[in-house]
């Protein structure tokens, strides 16, 4: 029989929600060296120039801010810190996890039951569609939107109006130069607008988790605008990471947001969003920039029709040249792009198609590139297809199967399925080649960012739009402050191996000086200091696996949503 809460008023219930425990990136019972949980490193082969930062499990904060009871949220606790917190006495203890951290989740549920035996335990997140989830031992498994799951357990009605948590960062402070200095590429506050996606891509875990449905959390532009204002209150900038699989498809809501956001010219919005090619192409890029779009993630995947990873509805019939023009138009409006390309290992992928997809990806000139093999993740249509065909080689039904083996899925880039047209080892080498080729030909992501910002600073300095003029001022200052980094990037021996790339970085540096002014004496001294740091860091052995491990910073936050703010 499922466990129930003790007989007490709901207002007296105490809840503990936690991310899986640190450390990350170690080789032990619960980790592998590649399970770093880094959330800002699209191009690990960029060496000392790769921005790095550890993720927070932000969904727990969203749940906490939508249940009217006392809730403690832990980010990156140690197992001992989690145990100590459980011992303080809670009625519900929930753990958020992914497939790669399923063994950590099991240990935490075991620890919670030992330290607080009277508590009801729950586990949620994408881990809940992983074979073996029952072994975690939680009393309840949440396979849906978490706030209403907890509210229903408490006997409360569904949320009438969702509230985003204030000032919760998705990625902890990012760094460069092997964690030696703070990165100029900043993260943002968590803003959730909706869950799932109706496109139902064969490979997408998020879409299949929500049964190919979209679950709206905020419905109007006014609601999104107010959430951004409230979440960034008291912060020096209004920067956000929007959690929604397909931001660009909600046009009515986004036009409403644009009307409001373009009036916030003194303190404008900047945000990252997940978009699709088809609907993004239907916007005026300058309107998107006024709205707040700063970085747009676009799923390119493959140009091979009929591929497991090709979704015609997302690309909308656009030709390769039209997609290239879309990326160019976004860059021209000062919007950075992430080209999400799964460039090898699909069922239809052969050697020729690999090179066609890789060269197409390079031709986009994207600011960032997310390159990966096709991976059949549990719960997706692709996983079920491969399972039916007997092509899943992760023997999770074996009595000897260790839940830690799931850390290899995605983290160690183990391909659980057998590709049809290439071996698994060959597929991994192709992905590594894609990373190296992208970084060599286009240069480290960091410098591509400043190229886009500098262009926007010049283009919009005299714009009729107040918000674009203000953004031009901000980008101008960003690029001026980046002069020491541009100086190092243009010099041989500091990790930028392509002389042509060093050349365009040098030209960018010169143009920033022409536009913004000569570097000050203080900045010149800073340049010398960074050069000393960079020389030291270049001596470290660099691999695709960072040899300098970022330590996650444990954080804790209390939520005590009153019944007046959110009625019982």
C-alpha positions as CSV (number, residue, x, y, z in Angstrom):
1,X,0.0,0.0,0.0
2,X,1.3,3.4,-0.9
3,X,2.5,5.5,2.0
4,X,0.5,8.5,3.1
5,X,1.2,11.7,5.0
6,X,0.6,11.8,8.7
7,X,-2.6,13.3,9.9
8,X,-1.8,17.0,10.0
9,X,-3.0,20.2,8.4
10,X,-1.6,20.8,4.9
11,X,-0.3,24.2,6.0
12,X,2.1,22.3,8.5
13,X,3.5,20.0,5.9
14,X,7.3,20.3,5.3
15,X,8.8,19.4,1.9
16,X,12.5,18.8,0.9
17,X,13.4,18.8,-2.8
18,X,16.9,18.1,-4.0
19,X,19.1,17.7,-7.0
20,X,21.4,14.6,-7.1
21,X,24.5,14.9,-5.0
22,X,27.9,16.1,-5.9
23,X,30.7,15.5,-6.8
24,X,30.6,15.4,-10.6
25,X,33.1,14.2,-13.1
26,X,34.9,11.8,-10.8
27,X,35.5,8.1,-11.4
28,X,33.7,6.4,-8.5
29,X,30.7,4.3,-7.7
30,X,28.2,6.9,-8.9
31,X,30.1,8.9,-11.6
32,X,32.3,8.8,-14.6
33,X,34.9,11.4,-15.6
34,X,32.5,12.7,-18.4
35,X,29.5,13.0,-16.1
36,X,30.5,16.6,-15.3
37,X,27.0,18.2,-15.3
38,X,28.5,21.2,-17.1
39,X,25.8,23.2,-18.7
40,X,27.6,25.9,-20.8
41,X,30.2,23.9,-22.7
42,X,28.9,23.3,-26.3
43,X,32.4,22.9,-27.6
44,X,34.7,21.0,-25.2
45,X,37.6,20.9,-27.7
46,X,37.8,24.8,-27.5
47,X,40.3,24.2,-24.7
48,X,41.0,27.1,-22.4
49,X,38.4,29.2,-24.3
50,X,35.5,26.8,-23.6
51,X,33.0,28.5,-21.2
52,X,32.2,26.1,-18.3
53,X,29.7,26.0,-15.5
54,X,27.7,23.6,-13.4
55,X,23.9,23.2,-13.8
56,X,21.3,23.6,-11.1
57,X,18.2,21.4,-11.1
58,X,15.9,24.3,-11.6
59,X,12.6,22.4,-11.8
60,X,12.7,21.8,-8.1
61,X,12.5,25.5,-7.5
62,X,9.6,25.8,-9.8
63,X,7.7,23.1,-7.9
64,X,8.6,24.8,-4.6
65,X,7.2,28.1,-5.7
66,X,3.9,26.5,-6.7
67,X,3.0,24.5,-3.6
68,X,1.7,26.4,-0.5
69,X,3.8,24.7,2.1
70,X,7.3,25.2,3.6
71,X,9.8,23.8,1.1
72,X,13.6,23.5,1.2
73,X,15.4,23.2,-2.1
74,X,19.0,21.9,-2.4
75,X,21.3,22.3,-5.4
76,X,24.4,20.2,-5.6
77,X,24.5,19.0,-2.0
78,X,27.0,16.4,-0.9
79,X,25.4,13.1,0.2
80,X,26.3,14.0,3.8
81,X,24.7,17.4,3.5
82,X,21.5,15.8,2.1
83,X,21.5,13.3,4.9
84,X,21.8,16.0,7.5
85,X,19.0,18.0,5.9
86,X,16.7,14.9,5.9
87,X,17.4,14.4,9.6
88,X,15.8,17.7,10.4
89,X,12.4,16.2,9.7
90,X,10.3,16.4,6.5
91,X,7.0,15.0,5.5
92,X,7.9,14.7,1.8
93,X,11.4,14.2,0.3
94,X,11.7,14.4,-3.4
95,X,14.7,13.8,-5.7
96,X,15.0,15.1,-9.2
97,X,17.2,13.0,-11.5
98,X,18.0,12.1,-15.1
99,X,18.9,8.8,-16.7
100,X,22.6,9.3,-16.1
101,X,22.2,9.9,-12.4
102,X,19.7,7.1,-11.6
103,X,22.1,5.4,-9.2
104,X,22.6,8.6,-7.3
105,X,18.9,8.9,-7.0
106,X,18.6,5.4,-5.6
107,X,21.3,6.2,-3.0
108,X,19.5,9.4,-2.0
109,X,16.1,7.7,-1.6
110,X,17.8,5.1,0.6
111,X,19.5,7.8,2.6
112,X,16.2,9.7,3.0
113,X,14.5,6.6,4.4
114,X,17.3,6.0,6.9
115,X,17.5,9.6,8.1
116,X,13.8,10.4,8.1
117,X,11.8,7.1,8.1
118,X,8.5,8.9,8.5
119,X,8.8,10.8,5.2
120,X,7.1,10.0,2.0
121,X,9.7,9.7,-0.8
122,X,9.3,10.8,-4.4
123,X,11.5,10.8,-7.5
124,X,10.9,12.9,-10.7
125,X,12.5,14.0,-13.9
126,X,13.5,12.2,-17.0
127,X,14.9,9.4,-14.9
128,X,11.3,8.2,-14.4
129,X,11.2,6.7,-18.0
130,X,14.4,4.8,-17.5
131,X,14.3,1.0,-17.2
132,X,15.2,0.2,-13.6
133,X,13.4,3.2,-12.1
134,X,11.5,0.9,-9.7
135,X,14.9,-0.1,-8.2
136,X,15.3,3.4,-6.9
137,X,12.8,2.5,-4.2
138,X,10.8,5.8,-4.0
139,X,7.3,5.6,-2.7
140,X,6.0,7.6,-5.6
141,X,7.2,8.2,-9.2
142,X,6.3,11.5,-10.8
143,X,5.9,11.2,-14.6
144,X,4.2,14.6,-15.2
145,X,4.3,18.2,-14.3
146,X,5.7,18.2,-10.7
147,X,3.8,21.0,-9.0
148,X,0.4,19.6,-9.7
149,X,1.6,16.1,-8.8
150,X,2.6,17.2,-5.3
151,X,-0.5,19.3,-5.0
152,X,-2.7,16.4,-5.9
153,X,-0.9,14.3,-3.3
154,X,-1.6,17.0,-0.7
155,X,-5.3,17.0,-1.7
156,X,-5.1,20.5,-3.2
157,X,-6.7,21.7,-6.5
158,X,-4.5,22.3,-9.6
159,X,-2.5,25.5,-9.9
160,X,-4.6,28.3,-11.2
161,X,-1.6,30.5,-12.2
162,X,1.9,29.2,-12.2
163,X,4.7,31.3,-10.5
164,X,8.3,31.1,-11.7
165,X,10.9,31.2,-8.9
166,X,12.7,34.5,-8.4
167,X,16.3,34.8,-9.4
168,X,17.2,31.1,-9.8
169,X,20.2,30.7,-12.2
170,X,20.3,27.7,-14.5
171,X,24.0,27.5,-14.6
172,X,26.3,28.5,-11.8
173,X,29.0,31.2,-12.6
174,X,30.6,30.3,-15.9
175,X,34.4,30.3,-16.3
176,X,37.1,30.2,-19.0
177,X,40.8,29.6,-19.0
178,X,40.3,26.2,-17.3
179,X,38.2,27.7,-14.5
180,X,40.9,30.4,-13.9
181,X,38.7,33.5,-14.5
182,X,34.9,34.3,-14.7
183,X,33.6,34.0,-18.3
184,X,32.1,37.1,-20.0
185,X,29.3,34.8,-21.3
186,X,26.6,35.0,-18.7
187,X,23.8,32.7,-17.9
188,X,20.3,33.7,-16.9
189,X,17.4,33.2,-14.5
190,X,15.1,30.2,-15.0
191,X,11.8,31.0,-16.6
192,X,9.4,28.1,-17.5
193,X,6.7,28.8,-20.1
194,X,5.6,25.3,-21.1
195,X,6.5,21.6,-21.1
196,X,6.6,19.1,-23.9
197,X,6.2,19.6,-27.6
198,X,3.5,18.5,-30.1
199,X,6.0,18.0,-32.9
200,X,6.8,14.6,-31.5
201,X,10.3,14.1,-33.0
202,X,11.2,10.4,-33.0
203,X,14.3,11.0,-30.9
204,X,13.1,13.7,-28.5
205,X,12.9,12.6,-24.8
206,X,11.0,15.7,-23.8
207,X,8.3,15.3,-26.4
208,X,7.7,11.7,-25.6
209,X,7.8,12.3,-21.8
210,X,4.7,14.4,-22.2
211,X,3.1,12.1,-24.8
212,X,3.7,14.5,-27.7
213,X,1.6,17.2,-26.0
214,X,2.4,20.8,-25.1
215,X,1.5,21.7,-21.5
216,X,1.3,25.5,-21.2
217,X,2.4,27.1,-17.9
218,X,2.1,30.7,-18.9
219,X,-0.4,31.6,-21.6
220,X,-0.1,35.3,-22.5
221,X,2.6,37.8,-23.3
222,X,1.5,39.7,-20.2
223,X,2.1,36.7,-18.0
224,X,5.6,36.1,-19.4
225,X,6.5,39.8,-19.1
226,X,5.4,39.9,-15.4
227,X,7.3,36.6,-14.7
228,X,10.5,38.2,-16.1
229,X,10.0,41.4,-14.2
230,X,9.4,39.5,-10.9
231,X,12.2,36.9,-11.4
232,X,14.8,39.6,-12.1
233,X,13.8,42.0,-9.4
234,X,16.9,43.4,-7.6
235,X,19.3,41.9,-10.2
236,X,21.6,44.2,-12.2
237,X,20.5,42.7,-15.5
238,X,17.4,41.0,-16.9
239,X,18.8,37.8,-18.4
240,X,16.8,34.6,-18.6
241,X,17.0,31.0,-19.8
242,X,13.5,30.1,-21.1
243,X,12.5,26.6,-20.6
244,X,10.1,25.6,-23.4
245,X,10.8,23.2,-26.2
246,X,9.5,25.5,-29.0
247,X,9.3,29.2,-28.0
248,X,8.8,30.5,-31.6
249,X,5.6,28.6,-32.3
250,X,3.5,30.7,-29.9
251,X,3.1,33.8,-32.0
252,X,0.2,35.5,-30.4
253,X,1.8,35.3,-27.0
254,X,5.2,36.4,-28.3
255,X,3.8,39.4,-30.2
256,X,2.2,40.5,-26.9
257,X,5.5,40.1,-25.1
258,X,7.3,42.1,-27.8
259,X,4.9,45.0,-27.4
260,X,5.7,45.1,-23.7
261,X,9.4,44.2,-23.8
262,X,10.4,46.9,-26.4
263,X,9.4,49.6,-23.9
264,X,11.9,48.3,-21.3
265,X,14.7,50.1,-23.0
266,X,16.5,51.3,-19.8
267,X,16.9,47.7,-18.6
268,X,16.1,45.5,-21.6
269,X,15.4,41.8,-21.6
270,X,18.0,39.2,-22.8
271,X,17.1,35.6,-23.1
272,X,18.0,32.1,-24.4
273,X,15.2,30.1,-26.0
274,X,14.7,26.8,-27.9
275,X,13.2,27.5,-31.3
276,X,12.4,25.7,-34.5
277,X,13.5,26.7,-38.0
278,X,10.1,27.0,-39.6
279,X,8.4,29.3,-37.1
280,X,11.5,31.3,-36.4
281,X,11.8,32.1,-40.1
282,X,8.4,33.8,-39.9
283,X,9.5,36.5,-37.5
284,X,11.4,39.8,-38.3
285,X,14.7,39.2,-36.6
286,X,14.9,42.8,-35.3
287,X,11.5,42.2,-33.6
288,X,13.0,39.1,-31.9
289,X,15.9,41.2,-30.8
290,X,13.6,43.9,-29.4
291,X,11.6,41.2,-27.6
292,X,14.7,39.9,-25.8
293,X,16.0,37.1,-28.0
294,X,19.8,37.0,-27.5
295,X,20.6,33.3,-28.1
296,X,18.4,31.0,-30.2
297,X,18.8,27.2,-30.2
298,X,17.7,25.8,-33.6
299,X,17.4,22.1,-34.2
300,X,19.1,21.4,-37.6
301,X,19.8,17.7,-37.0
302,X,20.2,16.5,-40.6
303,X,19.3,17.4,-44.1
304,X,18.6,13.8,-45.1
305,X,14.8,13.4,-45.8
306,X,13.4,10.2,-44.3
307,X,16.0,10.1,-41.6
308,X,15.1,9.2,-38.0
309,X,16.3,12.8,-37.1
310,X,14.6,14.7,-40.0
311,X,11.3,16.4,-39.1
312,X,9.8,18.2,-42.1
313,X,7.2,20.0,-40.0
314,X,10.0,21.7,-38.0
315,X,12.0,22.8,-41.1
316,X,8.9,23.8,-42.9
317,X,10.2,22.9,-46.3
318,X,13.0,25.4,-46.2
319,X,15.9,24.6,-48.5
320,X,19.5,24.5,-47.2
321,X,20.2,28.0,-48.7
322,X,17.0,29.4,-47.0
323,X,18.2,28.0,-43.7
324,X,21.6,29.6,-44.2
325,X,19.9,32.9,-44.9
326,X,17.9,32.5,-41.6
327,X,21.1,32.1,-39.6
328,X,22.6,35.1,-41.4
329,X,19.5,37.2,-40.7
330,X,19.6,36.4,-37.0
331,X,23.3,37.2,-36.7
332,X,22.7,40.5,-38.6
333,X,20.1,41.4,-35.9
334,X,22.7,40.6,-33.1
335,X,21.1,37.3,-32.2
336,X,23.5,34.5,-31.4
337,X,22.6,31.0,-32.6
338,X,23.1,27.4,-31.5
339,X,22.9,25.0,-34.4
340,X,21.9,21.7,-32.8
341,X,23.1,19.1,-35.2
342,X,23.0,15.4,-34.7
343,X,25.5,14.6,-37.4
344,X,26.0,10.9,-37.3
345,X,24.6,7.5,-36.4
346,X,21.0,7.8,-37.6
347,X,19.6,4.7,-39.3
348,X,19.9,6.4,-42.7
349,X,23.3,7.9,-42.1
350,X,26.1,6.7,-44.3
351,X,29.6,8.2,-44.7
352,X,28.6,10.5,-47.5
353,X,25.6,11.8,-45.6
354,X,27.8,12.5,-42.5
355,X,30.0,14.8,-44.5
356,X,27.1,16.5,-46.2
357,X,25.5,17.3,-42.8
358,X,28.8,18.4,-41.2
359,X,29.6,20.7,-44.1
360,X,26.1,22.1,-44.0
361,X,26.4,22.8,-40.3
362,X,29.7,24.6,-40.8
363,X,28.2,26.6,-43.6
364,X,25.7,28.1,-41.2
365,X,28.4,29.9,-39.3
366,X,26.5,29.3,-36.0
367,X,27.7,31.0,-32.9
368,X,27.6,27.7,-31.1
369,X,27.3,24.1,-32.3
370,X,25.9,21.3,-30.4
371,X,27.2,18.2,-32.1
372,X,26.3,14.7,-31.0
373,X,25.6,11.1,-32.2
374,X,22.1,9.9,-32.6
375,X,21.3,8.3,-29.2
376,X,18.2,6.2,-28.5
377,X,17.2,7.5,-25.1
378,X,14.7,5.5,-23.0
379,X,11.1,6.4,-23.6
380,X,11.5,7.8,-27.1
381,X,10.1,6.4,-30.3
382,X,13.6,5.7,-31.5
383,X,14.4,3.7,-28.3
384,X,11.2,1.7,-28.7
385,X,12.0,1.1,-32.4
386,X,15.5,-0.1,-31.6
387,X,14.2,-2.2,-28.8
388,X,11.7,-4.0,-31.0
389,X,14.4,-4.6,-33.6
390,X,16.8,-6.0,-31.0
391,X,19.3,-3.3,-31.5
392,X,19.6,-2.1,-27.9
393,X,22.8,-3.4,-26.5
394,X,22.5,-2.0,-23.0
395,X,21.7,-5.2,-21.1
396,X,19.6,-3.6,-18.4
397,X,17.5,-6.8,-17.9
398,X,20.6,-8.7,-16.8
399,X,20.7,-9.5,-13.0
400,X,24.3,-8.2,-13.0
401,X,23.3,-4.8,-14.5
402,X,24.6,-1.9,-12.5
403,X,22.5,1.2,-12.5
404,X,25.7,3.2,-12.9
405,X,25.9,1.9,-16.5
406,X,23.2,4.4,-17.3
407,X,25.8,7.2,-16.7
408,X,27.4,6.1,-20.0
409,X,24.2,7.1,-21.9
410,X,24.8,10.7,-23.0
411,X,27.5,11.3,-20.4
412,X,30.1,9.0,-21.8
413,X,28.5,9.1,-25.2
414,X,27.9,5.4,-25.2
415,X,25.5,4.6,-28.1
416,X,23.0,2.1,-26.7
417,X,21.7,1.1,-30.1
418,X,23.6,-0.5,-33.0
419,X,23.7,1.9,-35.9
420,X,22.7,0.5,-39.3
421,X,25.3,2.0,-41.4
422,X,28.4,2.4,-39.2
423,X,29.9,0.9,-36.1
424,X,29.5,2.5,-32.7
425,X,33.2,3.3,-32.4
426,X,33.2,4.8,-35.9
427,X,30.2,7.0,-35.0
428,X,32.0,8.3,-32.0
429,X,35.1,9.2,-33.9
430,X,32.9,11.0,-36.5
431,X,31.4,13.2,-33.7
432,X,34.9,14.0,-32.3
433,X,36.0,14.9,-35.8
434,X,33.0,17.2,-36.1
435,X,33.9,19.0,-32.9
436,X,37.5,19.5,-33.9
437,X,36.6,20.6,-37.5
438,X,34.0,23.1,-36.2
439,X,36.4,24.6,-33.7
440,X,39.3,24.8,-36.2
441,X,37.4,26.3,-39.1
442,X,35.1,28.7,-37.2
443,X,37.1,29.4,-34.1
444,X,36.2,29.0,-30.4
445,X,32.6,29.9,-29.6
446,X,33.7,32.7,-27.3
447,X,35.0,34.8,-30.1
448,X,32.0,34.1,-32.4
449,X,29.9,35.6,-29.6
450,X,31.8,38.9,-29.7
451,X,31.7,39.0,-33.5
452,X,27.9,39.0,-33.3
453,X,27.7,41.5,-30.5
454,X,30.1,43.9,-32.1
455,X,28.1,43.8,-35.4
456,X,25.0,44.6,-33.4
457,X,26.7,47.4,-31.5
458,X,27.6,49.2,-34.8
459,X,24.3,48.5,-36.6
460,X,22.0,49.6,-33.9
461,X,23.9,52.6,-32.4
462,X,21.5,55.0,-34.3
463,X,18.5,52.7,-34.5
464,X,15.0,54.2,-34.3
465,X,14.3,51.5,-31.7
466,X,15.1,52.7,-28.2
467,X,15.6,49.2,-26.9
468,X,18.0,48.3,-29.8
469,X,20.0,51.5,-29.2
470,X,20.3,50.5,-25.5
471,X,21.4,47.0,-26.4
472,X,24.0,48.5,-28.8
473,X,25.4,50.5,-25.9
474,X,25.6,47.3,-23.7
475,X,27.2,45.2,-26.5
476,X,29.7,48.0,-27.2
477,X,30.8,47.9,-23.6
478,X,30.9,44.1,-23.6
479,X,33.2,44.0,-26.6
480,X,35.4,46.8,-25.2
481,X,35.9,44.8,-22.0
482,X,36.7,41.8,-24.1
483,X,39.8,43.4,-25.7
484,X,42.3,41.5,-23.6
485,X,40.6,38.2,-24.6
486,X,40.6,39.2,-28.3
487,X,44.3,40.1,-28.0
488,X,45.1,36.6,-26.7
489,X,42.9,34.9,-29.2
490,X,44.7,36.6,-32.1
491,X,48.1,35.4,-31.0
492,X,49.7,32.1,-31.8
493,X,50.2,29.7,-28.9
494,X,47.0,30.4,-27.0
495,X,44.8,27.6,-28.3
496,X,43.4,29.1,-31.6
497,X,45.2,26.9,-34.0
498,X,43.8,28.1,-37.4
499,X,45.8,31.2,-38.6
500,X,42.8,32.4,-40.6
501,X,40.7,32.4,-37.4
502,X,43.5,34.3,-35.5
503,X,43.4,36.7,-38.4
504,X,39.7,37.5,-38.2
505,X,40.0,37.8,-34.4
506,X,42.8,40.3,-34.9
507,X,40.6,42.3,-37.3
508,X,37.7,42.2,-34.8
509,X,40.0,43.5,-32.1
510,X,41.1,46.4,-34.3
511,X,37.6,47.2,-35.3
512,X,36.4,47.2,-31.6
513,X,39.2,49.7,-30.8
514,X,38.2,51.9,-33.8
515,X,34.6,51.9,-32.6
516,X,35.1,51.9,-28.8
517,X,38.4,53.5,-28.2
518,X,42.0,52.6,-27.3
519,X,42.4,50.2,-24.3
520,X,43.1,52.0,-21.0
521,X,46.3,51.5,-19.0
522,X,44.3,49.4,-16.6
523,X,43.1,47.2,-19.4
524,X,46.6,46.8,-20.8
525,X,47.7,45.6,-17.4
526,X,44.8,43.2,-17.4
527,X,45.9,41.9,-20.8
528,X,49.4,41.1,-19.4
529,X,47.8,39.4,-16.4
530,X,45.6,37.2,-18.6
531,X,48.5,36.4,-20.8
532,X,50.4,35.0,-17.8
533,X,47.3,33.0,-16.8
534,X,46.8,31.7,-20.3
535,X,50.4,30.6,-20.6
536,X,50.0,28.7,-17.4
537,X,46.8,27.0,-18.4
538,X,48.1,26.1,-21.8
539,X,50.7,23.9,-20.1
540,X,48.0,21.7,-18.7
541,X,47.2,18.6,-20.6
542,X,44.0,19.3,-22.6
543,X,41.7,16.6,-23.8
544,X,38.0,16.4,-24.8
545,X,37.6,15.6,-21.1
546,X,38.5,18.7,-19.1
547,X,41.4,18.0,-16.9
548,X,40.4,20.8,-14.6
549,X,37.2,19.8,-12.8
550,X,34.8,22.5,-11.8
551,X,33.5,22.1,-8.3
552,X,29.8,22.5,-7.9
553,X,28.8,25.0,-5.3
554,X,26.1,23.7,-3.0
555,X,23.1,26.1,-2.6
556,X,20.0,26.0,-0.5
557,X,16.9,28.1,-0.7
558,X,13.7,28.2,1.4
559,X,10.3,28.6,0.0
560,X,7.3,29.4,2.2
561,X,4.5,30.3,-0.1
562,X,1.7,31.6,2.0
563,X,-1.9,30.7,1.5
564,X,-2.7,34.3,0.7
565,X,-0.3,34.2,-2.3
566,X,-1.5,30.7,-3.3
567,X,-4.8,29.6,-1.7
568,X,-5.1,26.1,-0.4
